[in-house]
Amino acid sequence: SLFQLLRHRTRLNRLVKSANSSEVDKRLVSESVFAVVEIFTNLEDIKNIWLEMRFSISPYTKCNKEPCFILASVEEPSQIMEDHMMSLQSIGASRHATPFLAIVRQWERDLTIVSDTL
């Protein structure tokens, strides 16, 4: 969440201030900050895409008495789900993902349910 990102950023800022003047140390800290922000941005993108995701339904004509519906084309949501699962695996393997691992694991569980449903 944003709170976790800010907390992690605060730790990184302290690290920057305490680092000696070596360019290597500053570069490593900068790379860490960039990686954390990139992970946060990727997770926010995944969240926003699924918040906006809409599924089309169509009537199923072989129902007995009551009308029933089925999901229409699921190609696009399936492709997005596969892409996001791969992104989450990559994020989870990152050494900078520690503050986000709970979020990553929850998304993996949620998308597995979506996959099983589709």
Secondary structure, DSSP 8 states (H G I E B T S, - for coil): -HHHHHHHHHHHHHHHHHS-S-HHHHHHHHHHHHHHHHHHHHHHHHHHHHHH----EEEETT-SSS-EEEE---HHHHHHHHHHHHHHHHHHHSTT-GGGHHHHHHHHHHHHHHHHH-
